[in-house]
Amino acid sequence: MALLAKQTLSMLVRLVTLLSRQMFRLVLLVCRSSRSKDIELLVVRQEVAVLRRQVGRPKVRPEERIVLTVLQRLRPAAERMSLLVTPDTLRGGIVSSSVTSGPDATG
């Protein structure tokens, strides 16, 4: 039980840190020009395309799944072309990781 509580606390700390970084990035993004944002978006999309060719399925931590799912939900449905994380994978990832990493887990 103590191990599960420690893992949960660790995940919450990482989640708060990740959300804080995202909020800081959002504040900085507001100050930038539209052209600068568009160029950065094109660069990031190209980087993602290159990485997808080199790497199999990415290993996403539970707190990263939460942030990605929330951000995807903020986008219009028509713009959600390829979802790395969907609500189903969020639910499945957290449930399966808590089941497989619990004190009674075998593996």
C-alpha atoms as one frame of an Amber mdcrd trajectory, in Angstrom:
protein
   0.000   0.000   0.000   2.855   2.372   0.832   4.430   1.685  -2.558   1.191
   2.564  -4.357   0.874   5.802  -2.348   4.488   6.702  -3.154   3.934   6.045
  -6.874   0.741   8.109  -6.834   2.472  11.005  -5.080   5.356  10.797  -7.530
   2.955  10.889 -10.490   1.100  13.884  -8.995   4.363  15.800  -8.527   5.348
  15.081 -12.141   1.861  16.104 -13.314   1.995  19.423 -11.440   5.486  20.078
 -12.816   4.363  19.264 -16.347   1.264  21.451 -16.073   3.341  24.318 -14.669
   5.734  24.092 -17.602   2.830  24.049 -20.050   1.250  27.118 -18.440   4.571
  28.964 -18.597   4.893  28.040 -22.277   1.366  29.297 -22.888   2.206  32.665
 -21.309   5.298  32.944 -23.510   3.281  31.914 -26.560   0.866  34.805 -26.095
   3.760  37.254 -26.434   4.995  35.849 -29.746   3.961  36.808 -33.260   1.696
  34.627 -35.354   4.421  34.093 -37.957   6.855  32.873 -35.311   4.247  30.424
 -33.979   3.498  29.118 -37.469   7.177  28.502 -38.195   7.658  26.721 -34.879
   4.615  24.565 -35.564   6.026  23.524 -38.947   9.385  22.681 -37.358   7.766
  20.617 -34.611   5.579  18.754 -37.118   8.667  17.903 -39.179  10.505  16.710
 -36.055   7.548  14.514 -35.111   7.416  13.046 -38.618  11.129  12.182 -38.452
  10.799  10.664 -34.978   7.790   8.556 -35.992   9.869   6.973 -38.736  12.671
   6.130 -36.306  10.788   5.005 -33.224   8.077   2.423 -32.709   5.298   3.181
 -30.297   6.256   5.948 -27.841   6.203   5.208 -24.127   3.981   7.842 -22.562
   3.785   8.248 -18.796   0.348   8.593 -17.153   0.756  12.307 -16.390   1.779
  12.956 -20.001  -1.318  11.057 -21.176  -3.509  13.325 -19.050  -1.968  16.527
 -20.441  -2.094  15.294 -24.048  -5.707  14.206 -23.698  -6.773  17.544 -22.218
  -4.925  19.478 -24.915  -6.452  17.322 -27.665  -9.937  17.882 -26.232  -9.381
  21.651 -26.477  -8.853  21.362 -30.240 -11.804  21.258 -32.640 -12.743  17.695
 -33.611 -11.965  18.304 -37.287  -8.350  19.227 -36.420  -7.629  16.072 -34.421
  -6.007  14.244 -37.319  -3.830  11.702 -35.559  -4.256  11.269 -31.880  -1.299
   9.901 -30.001  -3.453   9.668 -26.894  -7.212   9.244 -26.852  -9.529   9.065
 -23.856  -9.585   5.268 -24.313  -5.804   4.985 -24.193  -5.759   7.295 -21.190
  -8.209   5.096 -19.335  -6.484   1.907 -20.439  -2.998   3.207 -19.676  -3.769
   4.308 -16.142  -5.808   1.230 -15.338  -3.301  -1.209 -16.799  -0.290   0.522
 -15.239  -1.874   0.625 -11.794  -2.898  -3.026 -12.095   0.498  -4.194 -13.329
   2.503  -2.095 -10.885   0.411  -2.782  -7.809   1.686  -4.776  -4.829   0.023
  -8.018  -6.018   1.274  -7.737  -9.592   3.156 -10.627 -11.051   5.498 -10.208
 -13.924
